[in-house]
Amino acid sequence: MNMSEFVDYLHEVFEQFGQIHARRMFGGYGIYHDGIMFGLVADDTLYLKADETTVVSFESRGLDQFGYQKGSKLVKLSYYQAPEEVLDNPEDAARWAQRAWEAALRAKSGAQRTRRQQGQST
């Protein structure tokens, strides 16, 4: 399996943030840190995880939300295009990656909490 040069470059981009790894998925890549997916790459564009706490940081800059066509429907995921400075500035990359990773952690703990609650309501 041959990773794109862009995905390889992300290891450098996020060096100050910490070790990342990429996993191929759906024609793109998931970007992981400590086993948690905080980013994705589609068409050599980096998208970062967002939630209600961080989405305004993306929307206020007019950054696009990731979406894909499923039949006649557009499915949007909670990932937004990374600001350009992330690719050029290691400090910015670390800061944005940390926020995205924390959003992914919050989403994961929320999903686990929901599953536990559903399991208890029998």
C-alpha positions as CSV (number, residue, x, y, z in Angstrom):
1,M,0.0,0.0,0.0
2,N,1.5,3.3,-1.1
3,M,0.6,6.4,1.0
4,S,0.3,9.7,-0.8
5,E,3.1,12.2,-0.4
6,F,0.7,14.6,1.2
7,V,-0.2,12.0,4.0
8,D,3.5,11.3,4.5
9,Y,4.1,15.1,4.8
10,L,1.6,15.2,7.7
11,H,4.0,13.3,9.9
12,E,6.3,16.4,9.7
13,V,3.4,18.8,10.0
14,F,2.2,17.3,13.3
15,E,5.7,16.6,14.7
16,Q,5.2,19.1,17.6
17,F,1.8,17.6,18.4
18,G,3.0,14.1,18.7
19,Q,3.1,10.8,16.7
20,I,0.4,10.3,14.2
21,H,-0.5,7.4,11.9
22,A,-2.7,7.2,8.9
23,R,-5.0,4.4,8.0
24,R,-6.5,4.0,4.5
25,M,-10.3,4.4,4.4
26,F,-13.0,5.1,1.8
27,G,-10.6,6.4,-0.9
28,G,-8.8,8.6,1.7
29,Y,-7.0,8.3,5.0
30,G,-8.0,8.6,8.7
31,I,-5.4,10.5,10.7
32,Y,-4.9,9.1,14.3
33,H,-3.1,10.0,17.5
34,D,-3.2,7.6,20.4
35,G,-5.7,5.4,18.6
36,I,-8.2,8.3,18.2
37,M,-9.1,9.6,14.7
38,F,-8.8,13.4,14.8
39,G,-8.4,14.1,11.1
40,L,-9.0,12.8,7.6
41,V,-7.5,13.3,4.2
42,A,-9.6,13.3,1.1
43,D,-8.2,14.4,-2.3
44,D,-5.0,15.6,-0.6
45,T,-7.0,18.0,1.6
46,L,-6.7,17.8,5.4
47,Y,-9.9,17.9,7.5
48,L,-9.9,18.1,11.3
49,K,-12.5,16.9,13.8
50,A,-14.9,19.6,15.1
51,D,-17.7,19.6,17.7
52,E,-20.0,22.2,19.2
53,T,-17.0,23.6,21.2
54,T,-14.7,24.1,18.3
55,V,-16.9,24.4,15.1
56,V,-17.0,28.2,15.4
57,S,-13.2,28.3,14.8
58,F,-13.7,26.7,11.4
59,E,-17.0,28.4,10.4
60,S,-15.8,31.9,11.3
61,R,-13.0,31.4,8.8
62,G,-15.3,30.0,6.1
63,L,-13.7,26.6,6.1
64,D,-15.6,23.8,4.4
65,Q,-17.2,20.9,6.1
66,F,-16.3,17.5,4.8
67,G,-19.1,15.8,2.9
68,Y,-19.6,13.0,0.4
69,Q,-22.4,11.9,-1.9
70,K,-24.3,8.8,-0.9
71,G,-26.8,8.1,-3.7
72,S,-28.7,11.4,-4.1
73,K,-27.9,12.6,-0.6
74,L,-25.0,14.7,0.7
75,V,-23.7,13.3,3.9
76,K,-21.7,15.8,6.1
77,L,-19.3,14.6,8.8
78,S,-18.0,16.6,11.7
79,Y,-14.7,17.3,10.0
80,Y,-13.7,20.7,8.6
81,Q,-11.0,21.8,6.2
82,A,-7.8,22.7,8.2
83,P,-6.7,26.3,7.9
84,E,-3.8,26.8,5.5
85,E,-1.4,27.9,8.2
86,V,-1.6,24.4,9.8
87,L,0.5,23.0,6.9
88,D,3.1,25.8,7.2
89,N,3.5,26.5,10.9
90,P,4.3,23.7,13.4
91,E,2.9,25.7,16.4
92,D,-0.4,26.2,14.6
93,A,-0.5,22.6,13.5
94,A,0.0,21.4,17.1
95,R,-2.7,23.8,18.4
96,W,-5.3,22.8,15.8
97,A,-4.4,19.1,16.1
98,Q,-4.8,19.3,19.9
99,R,-8.3,20.9,19.5
100,A,-9.4,18.3,16.9
101,W,-8.1,15.4,19.1
102,E,-9.9,16.8,22.1
103,A,-13.1,17.1,20.1
104,A,-12.6,13.4,19.0
105,L,-12.1,12.4,22.6
106,R,-15.3,14.2,23.7
107,A,-17.2,12.5,20.8
108,K,-15.9,9.1,21.8
109,S,-16.7,9.5,25.5
110,G,-20.2,10.8,24.6
111,A,-20.8,7.8,22.4
112,Q,-19.7,5.4,25.1
113,R,-21.9,7.2,27.6
114,T,-24.9,6.9,25.3
115,R,-24.2,3.2,24.7
116,R,-24.0,2.6,28.4
117,Q,-27.3,4.4,29.0
118,Q,-29.0,2.5,26.2
119,G,-27.8,-0.8,27.7
120,Q,-29.2,0.1,31.1
121,S,-32.7,1.1,29.8
122,T,-34.3,-2.3,29.3
